[in-house]
């Protein structure tokens, strides 16, 4: 595959999206604090695992959305 600026840009965007999936947003942090400190009815590992899954799912949805958007423009 030919190396182009566009290909490089895509690779960098994927890396940023993957990294962004690991950084919780402010609302996510508030939710986690509320679940872990205020209402600790559910076990902490479950809450943390669910939160990570949710952020990864959102990142994958973002990638899919942008791929679909690019396809419709071509």
Phi and psi in radians as a Rosetta constraint file:
Dihedral C 1 N 2 CA 2 C 2 CIRCULARHARMONIC -1.272 0.35
Dihedral N 2 CA 2 C 2 N 3 CIRCULARHARMONIC 2.393 0.35
Dihedral C 2 N 3 CA 3 C 3 CIRCULARHARMONIC -1.468 0.35
Dihedral N 3 CA 3 C 3 N 4 CIRCULARHARMONIC 2.052 0.35
Dihedral C 3 N 4 CA 4 C 4 CIRCULARHARMONIC -2.221 0.35
Dihedral N 4 CA 4 C 4 N 5 CIRCULARHARMONIC 2.904 0.35
Dihedral C 4 N 5 CA 5 C 5 CIRCULARHARMONIC -1.105 0.35
Dihedral N 5 CA 5 C 5 N 6 CIRCULARHARMONIC -0.622 0.35
Dihedral C 5 N 6 CA 6 C 6 CIRCULARHARMONIC -1.129 0.35
Dihedral N 6 CA 6 C 6 N 7 CIRCULARHARMONIC -0.754 0.35
Dihedral C 6 N 7 CA 7 C 7 CIRCULARHARMONIC -1.091 0.35
Dihedral N 7 CA 7 C 7 N 8 CIRCULARHARMONIC -0.738 0.35
Dihedral C 7 N 8 CA 8 C 8 CIRCULARHARMONIC -1.060 0.35
Dihedral N 8 CA 8 C 8 N 9 CIRCULARHARMONIC -0.742 0.35
Dihedral C 8 N 9 CA 9 C 9 CIRCULARHARMONIC -1.077 0.35
Dihedral N 9 CA 9 C 9 N 10 CIRCULARHARMONIC -0.755 0.35
Dihedral C 9 N 10 CA 10 C 10 CIRCULARHARMONIC -1.079 0.35
Dihedral N 10 CA 10 C 10 N 11 CIRCULARHARMONIC -0.758 0.35
Dihedral C 10 N 11 CA 11 C 11 CIRCULARHARMONIC -1.079 0.35
Dihedral N 11 CA 11 C 11 N 12 CIRCULARHARMONIC -0.757 0.35
Dihedral C 11 N 12 CA 12 C 12 CIRCULARHARMONIC -1.123 0.35
Dihedral N 12 CA 12 C 12 N 13 CIRCULARHARMONIC -0.694 0.35
Dihedral C 12 N 13 CA 13 C 13 CIRCULARHARMONIC -1.108 0.35
Dihedral N 13 CA 13 C 13 N 14 CIRCULARHARMONIC -0.721 0.35
Dihedral C 13 N 14 CA 14 C 14 CIRCULARHARMONIC -1.078 0.35
Dihedral N 14 CA 14 C 14 N 15 CIRCULARHARMONIC -0.738 0.35
Dihedral C 14 N 15 CA 15 C 15 CIRCULARHARMONIC -1.113 0.35
Dihedral N 15 CA 15 C 15 N 16 CIRCULARHARMONIC -0.736 0.35
Dihedral C 15 N 16 CA 16 C 16 CIRCULARHARMONIC -1.136 0.35
Dihedral N 16 CA 16 C 16 N 17 CIRCULARHARMONIC -0.689 0.35
Dihedral C 16 N 17 CA 17 C 17 CIRCULARHARMONIC -1.145 0.35
Dihedral N 17 CA 17 C 17 N 18 CIRCULARHARMONIC -0.720 0.35
Dihedral C 17 N 18 CA 18 C 18 CIRCULARHARMONIC -1.107 0.35
Dihedral N 18 CA 18 C 18 N 19 CIRCULARHARMONIC -0.719 0.35
Dihedral C 18 N 19 CA 19 C 19 CIRCULARHARMONIC -1.181 0.35
Dihedral N 19 CA 19 C 19 N 20 CIRCULARHARMONIC -0.674 0.35
Dihedral C 19 N 20 CA 20 C 20 CIRCULARHARMONIC -1.134 0.35
Dihedral N 20 CA 20 C 20 N 21 CIRCULARHARMONIC -0.508 0.35
Dihedral C 20 N 21 CA 21 C 21 CIRCULARHARMONIC -1.154 0.35
Dihedral N 21 CA 21 C 21 N 22 CIRCULARHARMONIC -0.417 0.35
Dihedral C 21 N 22 CA 22 C 22 CIRCULARHARMONIC -1.547 0.35
Dihedral N 22 CA 22 C 22 N 23 CIRCULARHARMONIC -0.244 0.35
Dihedral C 22 N 23 CA 23 C 23 CIRCULARHARMONIC -1.701 0.35
Dihedral N 23 CA 23 C 23 N 24 CIRCULARHARMONIC 2.000 0.35
Dihedral C 23 N 24 CA 24 C 24 CIRCULARHARMONIC -1.252 0.35
Dihedral N 24 CA 24 C 24 N 25 CIRCULARHARMONIC 2.551 0.35
Dihedral C 24 N 25 CA 25 C 25 CIRCULARHARMONIC -1.384 0.35
Dihedral N 25 CA 25 C 25 N 26 CIRCULARHARMONIC 2.987 0.35
Dihedral C 25 N 26 CA 26 C 26 CIRCULARHARMONIC -1.066 0.35
Dihedral N 26 CA 26 C 26 N 27 CIRCULARHARMONIC -0.812 0.35
Dihedral C 26 N 27 CA 27 C 27 CIRCULARHARMONIC -1.064 0.35
Dihedral N 27 CA 27 C 27 N 28 CIRCULARHARMONIC -0.623 0.35
Dihedral C 27 N 28 CA 28 C 28 CIRCULARHARMONIC -1.145 0.35
Dihedral N 28 CA 28 C 28 N 29 CIRCULARHARMONIC -0.704 0.35
Dihedral C 28 N 29 CA 29 C 29 CIRCULARHARMONIC -1.125 0.35
Dihedral N 29 CA 29 C 29 N 30 CIRCULARHARMONIC -0.742 0.35
Dihedral C 29 N 30 CA 30 C 30 CIRCULARHARMONIC -1.056 0.35
Dihedral N 30 CA 30 C 30 N 31 CIRCULARHARMONIC -0.769 0.35
Dihedral C 30 N 31 CA 31 C 31 CIRCULARHARMONIC -1.064 0.35
Dihedral N 31 CA 31 C 31 N 32 CIRCULARHARMONIC -0.820 0.35
Dihedral C 31 N 32 CA 32 C 32 CIRCULARHARMONIC -1.078 0.35
Dihedral N 32 CA 32 C 32 N 33 CIRCULARHARMONIC -0.751 0.35
Dihedral C 32 N 33 CA 33 C 33 CIRCULARHARMONIC -1.070 0.35
Dihedral N 33 CA 33 C 33 N 34 CIRCULARHARMONIC -0.751 0.35
Dihedral C 33 N 34 CA 34 C 34 CIRCULARHARMONIC -1.106 0.35
Dihedral N 34 CA 34 C 34 N 35 CIRCULARHARMONIC -0.745 0.35
Dihedral C 34 N 35 CA 35 C 35 CIRCULARHARMONIC -1.249 0.35
Dihedral N 35 CA 35 C 35 N 36 CIRCULARHARMONIC -0.643 0.35
Dihedral C 35 N 36 CA 36 C 36 CIRCULARHARMONIC -1.514 0.35
Dihedral N 36 CA 36 C 36 N 37 CIRCULARHARMONIC -0.559 0.35
Dihedral C 36 N 37 CA 37 C 37 CIRCULARHARMONIC -1.816 0.35
Dihedral N 37 CA 37 C 37 N 38 CIRCULARHARMONIC -0.882 0.35
Dihedral C 37 N 38 CA 38 C 38 CIRCULARHARMONIC -1.384 0.35
Dihedral N 38 CA 38 C 38 N 39 CIRCULARHARMONIC -0.780 0.35
Dihedral C 38 N 39 CA 39 C 39 CIRCULARHARMONIC -2.203 0.35
Dihedral N 39 CA 39 C 39 N 40 CIRCULARHARMONIC 1.255 0.35
Dihedral C 39 N 40 CA 40 C 40 CIRCULARHARMONIC -1.423 0.35
Dihedral N 40 CA 40 C 40 N 41 CIRCULARHARMONIC 0.935 0.35
Dihedral C 40 N 41 CA 41 C 41 CIRCULARHARMONIC -1.358 0.35
Dihedral N 41 CA 41 C 41 N 42 CIRCULARHARMONIC -0.558 0.35
Dihedral C 41 N 42 CA 42 C 42 CIRCULARHARMONIC -1.757 0.35
Dihedral N 42 CA 42 C 42 N 43 CIRCULARHARMONIC 2.607 0.35
Dihedral C 42 N 43 CA 43 C 43 CIRCULARHARMONIC -1.122 0.35
Dihedral N 43 CA 43 C 43 N 44 CIRCULARHARMONIC 2.480 0.35
Dihedral C 43 N 44 CA 44 C 44 CIRCULARHARMONIC -1.028 0.35
Dihedral N 44 CA 44 C 44 N 45 CIRCULARHARMONIC -0.752 0.35
Dihedral C 44 N 45 CA 45 C 45 CIRCULARHARMONIC -1.041 0.35
Dihedral N 45 CA 45 C 45 N 46 CIRCULARHARMONIC -0.648 0.35
Dihedral C 45 N 46 CA 46 C 46 CIRCULARHARMONIC -1.105 0.35
Dihedral N 46 CA 46 C 46 N 47 CIRCULARHARMONIC -0.780 0.35
Dihedral C 46 N 47 CA 47 C 47 CIRCULARHARMONIC -1.109 0.35
Dihedral N 47 CA 47 C 47 N 48 CIRCULARHARMONIC -0.784 0.35
Dihedral C 47 N 48 CA 48 C 48 CIRCULARHARMONIC -1.175 0.35
Dihedral N 48 CA 48 C 48 N 49 CIRCULARHARMONIC -0.702 0.35
Dihedral C 48 N 49 CA 49 C 49 CIRCULARHARMONIC -1.128 0.35
Dihedral N 49 CA 49 C 49 N 50 CIRCULARHARMONIC -0.761 0.35
Dihedral C 49 N 50 CA 50 C 50 CIRCULARHARMONIC -1.083 0.35
Dihedral N 50 CA 50 C 50 N 51 CIRCULARHARMONIC -0.719 0.35
Dihedral C 50 N 51 CA 51 C 51 CIRCULARHARMONIC -1.098 0.35
Dihedral N 51 CA 51 C 51 N 52 CIRCULARHARMONIC -0.780 0.35
Dihedral C 51 N 52 CA 52 C 52 CIRCULARHARMONIC -1.105 0.35
Dihedral N 52 CA 52 C 52 N 53 CIRCULARHARMONIC -0.773 0.35
Dihedral C 52 N 53 CA 53 C 53 CIRCULARHARMONIC -1.030 0.35
Dihedral N 53 CA 53 C 53 N 54 CIRCULARHARMONIC -0.743 0.35
Dihedral C 53 N 54 CA 54 C 54 CIRCULARHARMONIC -1.089 0.35
Dihedral N 54 CA 54 C 54 N 55 CIRCULARHARMONIC -0.788 0.35
Dihedral C 54 N 55 CA 55 C 55 CIRCULARHARMONIC -1.154 0.35
Dihedral N 55 CA 55 C 55 N 56 CIRCULARHARMONIC -0.668 0.35
Dihedral C 55 N 56 CA 56 C 56 CIRCULARHARMONIC -1.159 0.35
Dihedral N 56 CA 56 C 56 N 57 CIRCULARHARMONIC -0.704 0.35
Dihedral C 56 N 57 CA 57 C 57 CIRCULARHARMONIC -1.109 0.35
Dihedral N 57 CA 57 C 57 N 58 CIRCULARHARMONIC -0.733 0.35
Dihedral C 57 N 58 CA 58 C 58 CIRCULARHARMONIC -1.119 0.35
Dihedral N 58 CA 58 C 58 N 59 CIRCULARHARMONIC -0.689 0.35
Dihedral C 58 N 59 CA 59 C 59 CIRCULARHARMONIC -1.138 0.35
Dihedral N 59 CA 59 C 59 N 60 CIRCULARHARMONIC -0.722 0.35
Dihedral C 59 N 60 CA 60 C 60 CIRCULARHARMONIC -1.127 0.35
Dihedral N 60 CA 60 C 60 N 61 CIRCULARHARMONIC -0.679 0.35
Dihedral C 60 N 61 CA 61 C 61 CIRCULARHARMONIC -1.138 0.35
Dihedral N 61 CA 61 C 61 N 62 CIRCULARHARMONIC -0.652 0.35
Dihedral C 61 N 62 CA 62 C 62 CIRCULARHARMONIC -1.110 0.35
Dihedral N 62 CA 62 C 62 N 63 CIRCULARHARMONIC -0.787 0.35
Dihedral C 62 N 63 CA 63 C 63 CIRCULARHARMONIC -1.066 0.35
Dihedral N 63 CA 63 C 63 N 64 CIRCULARHARMONIC -0.802 0.35
Dihedral C 63 N 64 CA 64 C 64 CIRCULARHARMONIC -1.063 0.35
Dihedral N 64 CA 64 C 64 N 65 CIRCULARHARMONIC -0.730 0.35
Dihedral C 64 N 65 CA 65 C 65 CIRCULARHARMONIC -1.060 0.35
Dihedral N 65 CA 65 C 65 N 66 CIRCULARHARMONIC -0.809 0.35
Dihedral C 65 N 66 CA 66 C 66 CIRCULARHARMONIC -1.179 0.35
Dihedral N 66 CA 66 C 66 N 67 CIRCULARHARMONIC -0.651 0.35
Dihedral C 66 N 67 CA 67 C 67 CIRCULARHARMONIC -1.073 0.35
Dihedral N 67 CA 67 C 67 N 68 CIRCULARHARMONIC -0.780 0.35
Dihedral C 67 N 68 CA 68 C 68 CIRCULARHARMONIC -1.123 0.35
Dihedral N 68 CA 68 C 68 N 69 CIRCULARHARMONIC -0.682 0.35
Dihedral C 68 N 69 CA 69 C 69 CIRCULARHARMONIC -1.113 0.35
Dihedral N 69 CA 69 C 69 N 70 CIRCULARHARMONIC -0.713 0.35
Dihedral C 69 N 70 CA 70 C 70 CIRCULARHARMONIC -1.159 0.35
Dihedral N 70 CA 70 C 70 N 71 CIRCULARHARMONIC -0.721 0.35
Dihedral C 70 N 71 CA 71 C 71 CIRCULARHARMONIC -1.065 0.35
Dihedral N 71 CA 71 C 71 N 72 CIRCULARHARMONIC -0.698 0.35
Dihedral C 71 N 72 CA 72 C 72 CIRCULARHARMONIC -1.259 0.35
Dihedral N 72 CA 72 C 72 N 73 CIRCULARHARMONIC -0.417 0.35
Dihedral C 72 N 73 CA 73 C 73 CIRCULARHARMONIC -1.388 0.35
Dihedral N 73 CA 73 C 73 N 74 CIRCULARHARMONIC -0.461 0.35
